[in-house]
């Protein structure tokens, strides 16, 4: 049953792709026929190529922008980057920062795997009040 649905889905996608290709070719011929009396054969071919390049560029830009995640806006007073968070912590708690630096040094010497875990935990951040990650 699932295999049959998959085959129908693939057949439908193929038919849609072929139809879109036919439409694009028909539009290219129409554009060529429209431009050919004004600019000649070579000019009409150039116009069709330019139109195809613009279509590909716009489509590529739209697809590239749709794949990006929206930028997270920091709350007022919240540090923007990881380095800002580190410097804010060091400024607010210098003694604790020294103790943490010594502890990290000891752990790094004894077991380098702990250092990777610590860095990963610090970079990923803490969970917010609603259980979401920042």
HELIX and SHEET records of a PDB file:
HELIX    1   1 UNK A    2  UNK A   66  1                                  65    
HELIX    2   2 UNK A   82  UNK A   92  1                                  11    
HELIX    3   3 UNK A   94  UNK A  110  1                                  17    
HELIX    4   4 UNK A  112  UNK A  124  1                                  13    
END                                                                             
